[in-house]
Amino acid sequence: MQLPVMPPVKPMLAKSVSALPRDPGLLFEPKWDGFRCIVFRDGDEIELGSRNDRPLTRYFPELVELLGQALPQRCVVDGEIVVVTENGLDFDTLQNRLHPAASRVNKLAVETPASFVGFDLLALGDKDLTDQPFAERRRMLETVLDGQFSRTHLTPMTDDPDVAADWFTRFEGAGFDGVMAKAADLPYMQDKRVMLKIKHERTADCVVAGFRWHKDGQGVGSLLLGLFDDEGHLHHVGVASSFTAARRKELVTELEPLRDNALENHPWRSWADAAAQAKADGKMPGGVSRWTGGKDLSWEALRPDLVAEVRYEHVMAGRLRHGGRLVRFRSDRTPESCTYAQLDEVAPAELADIFAEARSAKGTAR
């Protein structure tokens, strides 16, 4: 493979902002919830690169074949791999595509085929486009990404912040993370947080039923969170993490009283068994998953008496996507009050509308 932009490429990144910016010269796109992927094509050679240098090519053979038809002979395209269902984007199904067995990979490629959404063009032919302004790269991408195939798409784009605000609200139920904002004159800057992302954030009160040690062994790495269903069963819904070093050590002291006899009558007692964890495949707090690369997910039980207010983005398949962040502990709430009923539910948007708007919004972008 010989391209003007060669793998590996570190994708251009975004920093979070709390509100939709309305500065002139910005272009807006929906924020997809999938695997970031940079596609390198040189004739018959196609490589799917990820943001962490983990090749995705072997996991998505159906995309390799599809992109061989939808992309020009020599190009580098930045985009997202997603799995689209009638209810929106399904990240859990997408995650299950990362399977070590070739036979399973091929089976899933037929049963749950992935789609590719392109949003930037880094190279075309012999030309490196990374120094070109984003608006020009986008214009060129519109001319080369063939959207006639059912699972290749050009992401919608607009320069109207009111349209972007509508996307932010209306597309959420389809599994979108929020909205991206990019300066029209922005060059492609690898591994730099020069784009803006506006993401959905809410809070929920959750039961703290356990924790994991930080990898340095000196403090709490994450809190294991639970919510009660209508039958009174406590379900593991995710974690709260991203603590400072000082806060990790403080949490050890704060949680210590809840560790005494914690497994006695604990609702997740059976999950503490090492053998059960090994078979859990990520569905239990200690389960090892392909997505985590087999890292240690063992956990320490806590008596489920503590309630934490947690900031989260959105819920998928009954779990907090991307984890949560601890806001505060709440002594005024009882664990029994922490139910799924408090979570916002948004009606799914029609993905067909999103792709239809990609065509109509194209004319608004400058």
C-alpha positions in Angstrom: 0.0 0.0 0.0 1.4 3.4 -1.1 -0.8 6.4 -0.2 0.0 10.1 0.4 -1.3 9.5 4.0 -0.2 6.2 5.4 -1.4 4.2 8.4 -1.4 4.5 11.2 -3.3 7.8 11.5 -4.4 9.3 14.8 -7.9 10.6 14.3 -8.6 14.3 14.8 -10.3 14.7 18.2 -12.9 16.9 19.9 -13.3 18.7 23.2 -16.6 18.9 25.1 -18.5 22.1 25.4 -21.6 22.6 27.4 -23.7 24.4 24.9 -24.1 24.5 21.1 -21.8 27.2 19.7 -23.2 29.7 17.3 -20.0 31.3 16.1 -19.8 32.1 12.4 -17.8 29.7 10.2 -18.9 26.5 12.0 -20.2 23.4 10.3 -22.3 20.9 12.3 -22.8 17.1 12.1 -24.6 14.5 14.2 -22.2 12.7 16.5 -22.3 9.0 15.7 -22.1 6.3 18.4 -19.9 3.6 16.8 -16.3 2.7 16.2 -14.2 5.5 14.8 -12.5 4.2 11.6 -10.1 5.6 9.1 -10.3 3.7 5.8 -7.2 3.3 3.6 -7.7 2.1 0.1 -5.0 1.5 -2.5 -6.6 -0.4 -5.3 -7.5 -3.9 -4.1 -5.9 -3.2 -0.7 -8.3 -1.9 2.0 -7.4 -1.4 5.7 -9.8 -0.3 8.4 -7.8 1.5 11.1 -9.1 2.4 14.6 -8.4 5.3 16.8 -6.2 3.1 19.1 -4.2 1.5 16.3 -6.2 -1.7 16.7 -6.9 -2.9 13.1 -10.6 -3.5 12.5 -10.2 -5.0 9.0 -10.6 -8.7 10.0 -13.8 -8.0 12.1 -15.8 -6.4 9.3 -15.2 -8.3 6.0 -18.5 -7.2 4.6 -17.4 -3.5 4.9 -14.1 -4.3 3.1 -16.1 -5.7 0.2 -18.6 -2.8 0.3 -16.1 0.0 0.5 -14.2 -1.6 -2.4 -17.3 -0.6 -4.5 -18.2 2.7 -2.8 -14.8 4.4 -2.6 -12.4 5.6 -5.3 -9.3 3.5 -6.1 -6.9 5.5 -3.9 -8.1 7.4 -0.9 -8.1 7.8 2.9 -11.5 8.5 4.5 -12.3 9.2 8.1 -15.7 8.0 9.4 -17.6 5.7 11.8 -18.6 2.1 11.7 -22.1 1.6 13.1 -24.8 -1.1 13.3 -28.2 0.3 12.3 -31.4 -1.3 13.5 -35.0 -0.2 13.1 -34.7 1.3 16.6 -31.5 3.2 15.9 -27.8 2.6 16.4 -27.0 -0.5 18.4 -23.6 -0.2 20.0 -23.9 -3.5 22.0 -24.4 -5.4 18.8 -21.5 -3.6 17.2 -19.2 -4.4 20.1 -20.1 -8.1 19.8 -18.6 -8.0 16.3 -15.1 -8.0 17.8 -14.8 -11.8 18.1 -11.5 -13.8 17.9 -13.0 -16.7 15.9 -13.0 -16.2 12.1 -16.1 -18.5 11.7 -18.0 -16.3 14.2 -16.8 -13.1 12.5 -18.1 -14.3 9.1 -21.4 -15.5 10.7 -22.0 -12.1 12.3 -21.1 -10.2 9.1 -24.2 -11.8 7.6 -26.5 -11.6 10.6 -25.6 -8.1 11.8 -23.9 -6.3 9.0 -22.2 -3.0 9.8 -22.5 0.3 7.9 -19.9 3.0 7.3 -20.6 6.7 7.6 -18.0 9.0 6.1 -17.3 12.5 7.3 -13.8 13.5 6.2 -11.4 13.0 3.3 -7.7 12.9 4.1 -6.3 11.9 0.8 -7.4 11.3 -2.8 -5.2 9.8 -5.5 -1.7 11.1 -4.9 -2.8 14.2 -3.0 -2.6 14.7 0.7 -5.6 16.8 1.7 -4.9 17.2 5.4 -3.7 20.8 5.0 -6.9 21.7 3.1 -9.7 23.4 5.0 -12.4 21.1 6.2 -15.1 22.7 4.0 -13.0 21.8 0.9 -12.3 18.2 2.1 -16.1 17.8 2.7 -16.9 19.1 -0.7 -14.5 16.6 -2.3 -15.9 13.8 -0.1 -19.4 14.5 -1.4 -18.1 13.8 -5.0 -16.3 10.5 -4.2 -18.3 8.6 -1.6 -20.9 6.6 -3.5 -24.0 6.6 -1.3 -26.0 4.4 -3.7 -25.1 1.3 -1.6 -27.4 0.6 1.3 -24.8 0.7 4.0 -22.4 3.5 3.0 -23.5 7.0 3.9 -22.3 10.6 3.9 -23.0 12.1 7.3 -25.5 15.0 7.3 -24.0 18.5 7.6 -25.3 22.0 8.0 -24.0 25.5 8.8 -27.3 26.4 10.5 -27.0 26.1 14.3 -30.9 25.9 14.6 -30.8 22.8 12.4 -28.0 21.4 14.6 -30.0 22.1 17.7 -32.9 20.2 16.2 -30.6 17.3 15.4 -29.3 17.3 19.0 -32.8 16.8 20.3 -34.5 14.7 17.6 -31.8 12.2 16.8 -31.0 11.3 20.4 -33.6 8.4 20.5 -31.8 6.8 17.6 -28.7 6.3 19.7 -26.7 9.4 18.6 -24.3 11.0 21.1 -25.0 14.6 20.3 -23.6 17.1 17.7 -20.2 17.9 16.4 -19.0 21.4 15.4 -16.0 21.9 13.1 -14.5 25.2 11.8 -14.9 25.4 8.0 -11.3 26.4 7.6 -9.9 23.7 9.9 -7.0 21.5 8.6 -6.9 17.9 9.6 -4.8 17.8 12.8 -4.0 14.3 14.0 -4.6 13.5 17.7 -5.5 17.2 18.4 -8.7 18.2 20.2 -9.6 21.0 17.7 -13.3 20.0 17.0 -16.1 20.6 19.5 -18.7 18.1 20.7 -21.9 18.8 22.4 -23.2 15.7 24.2 -26.3 14.7 26.0 -25.9 14.7 29.8 -28.3 13.9 32.5 -28.1 12.8 36.1 -29.5 9.7 37.9 -29.4 8.5 41.5 -27.8 5.0 41.5 -27.0 2.4 44.2 -23.3 2.0 44.8 -22.9 -1.8 45.2 -19.2 -2.3 44.6 -16.0 -0.8 43.3 -12.9 -1.7 41.4 -9.4 -0.8 42.4 -7.4 1.6 40.2 -4.7 0.0 38.2 -2.1 1.6 40.4 -3.6 -0.3 43.4 -3.6 2.9 45.5 -7.3 4.0 45.2 -10.7 3.4 43.8 -10.8 3.2 40.0 -14.5 3.0 39.5 -17.8 2.7 41.4 -20.2 -0.1 40.3 -23.7 1.2 39.9 -27.1 -0.4 40.2 -30.8 0.4 39.5 -33.9 -1.5 40.7 -36.4 -2.8 38.2 -40.2 -3.1 38.9 -39.7 -6.5 40.5 -37.1 -5.2 43.0 -34.1 -6.7 41.4 -30.9 -4.7 41.4 -29.3 -4.6 38.0 -25.7 -3.6 37.2 -26.0 -0.6 34.9 -22.4 0.7 34.6 -19.7 2.5 36.5 -18.7 6.0 37.6 -15.0 6.7 37.1 -12.4 9.4 36.1 -11.4 10.4 39.6 -8.4 12.4 40.4 -5.5 10.7 42.3 -6.5 12.5 45.5 -10.2 11.6 45.1 -9.3 7.9 44.5 -7.6 7.8 47.9 -10.4 9.6 49.6 -12.9 7.1 48.3 -11.1 4.2 49.9 -11.7 5.8 53.3 -15.3 6.8 52.6 -16.2 3.3 51.3 -14.4 1.3 54.0 -17.4 1.0 56.4 -19.5 -0.5 53.6 -17.0 -3.4 53.0 -17.7 -5.2 56.2 -19.7 -8.4 55.5 -20.6 -6.9 52.2 -21.2 -10.2 50.4 -23.6 -11.4 53.0 -27.1 -11.0 51.4 -25.5 -9.0 48.5 -27.8 -9.0 45.4 -24.7 -9.7 43.2 -23.2 -12.3 45.5 -23.1 -15.0 42.8 -21.1 -12.7 40.6 -18.2 -12.5 43.0 -17.3 -16.1 42.2 -14.2 -16.1 39.9 -15.5 -18.9 37.7 -18.8 -17.0 37.1 -17.0 -13.9 36.3 -14.9 -15.7 33.7 -18.0 -16.9 31.9 -19.9 -13.6 32.2 -18.6 -12.1 29.0 -19.0 -8.6 30.3 -22.6 -9.0 31.5 -21.6 -9.0 35.2 -19.5 -6.5 37.1 -16.5 -8.8 37.0 -17.1 -10.3 33.5 -14.2 -10.2 31.1 -15.2 -8.9 27.7 -13.5 -8.7 24.3 -13.9 -5.0 24.3 -11.8 -4.6 27.4 -9.1 -6.8 25.9 -9.3 -9.3 28.8 -8.1 -6.9 31.4 -8.9 -7.6 35.1 -12.4 -6.5 36.0 -12.6 -8.1 39.4 -14.5 -6.1 42.0 -15.0 -5.5 45.6 -18.5 -5.8 47.0 -20.0 -3.0 49.1 -23.2 -3.2 51.2 -25.7 -1.6 48.8 -26.7 1.2 51.2 -25.0 4.2 49.5 -26.7 6.3 46.8 -24.7 8.4 44.3 -25.9 11.0 41.9 -24.2 10.3 38.6 -23.9 12.3 35.4 -24.5 10.2 32.3 -25.0 10.8 28.6 -27.6 8.2 27.5 -28.9 4.7 28.2 -28.7 1.8 25.8 -29.9 -1.8 26.5 -30.5 -0.8 30.1 -26.9 0.4 30.8 -25.2 3.8 31.0 -23.3 4.3 27.8 -19.7 5.5 28.1 -19.9 5.2 31.9 -20.8 8.0 34.3 -19.2 10.6 36.5 -19.8 11.0 40.2 -21.6 14.2 41.1 -22.1 13.6 44.9 -23.2 11.0 47.4 -26.8 11.5 48.6 -27.6 10.6 52.2 -31.2 11.9 51.6 -32.0 9.1 49.2 -32.7 5.5 50.0 -31.3 2.7 47.7 -34.8 1.5 47.0 -35.7 4.8 45.4 -33.0 4.2 42.7 -35.1 2.7 39.9 -35.1 2.7 36.1 -38.2 5.0 36.2 -36.1 8.0 36.8 -34.2 7.6 33.5 -35.3 9.7 30.5 -36.6 7.7 27.6 -36.6 9.3 24.2 -38.6 7.9 21.3 -36.4 6.6 18.6 -36.0 8.8 15.5 -36.2 7.4 12.1 -32.7 6.8 10.7 -34.2 7.2 7.2 -34.9 10.8 8.1 -31.3 11.4 9.0 -30.0 10.2 5.7 -32.6 12.1 3.8 -31.5 15.2 5.6 -27.9 14.5 4.5 -29.0 15.2 1.0 -31.1 18.2 1.8 -28.6 19.7 4.2 -25.8 19.5 1.7 -27.1 22.6 0.0 -27.0 24.6 3.2 -23.3 24.0 3.8 -20.7 26.4 2.6 
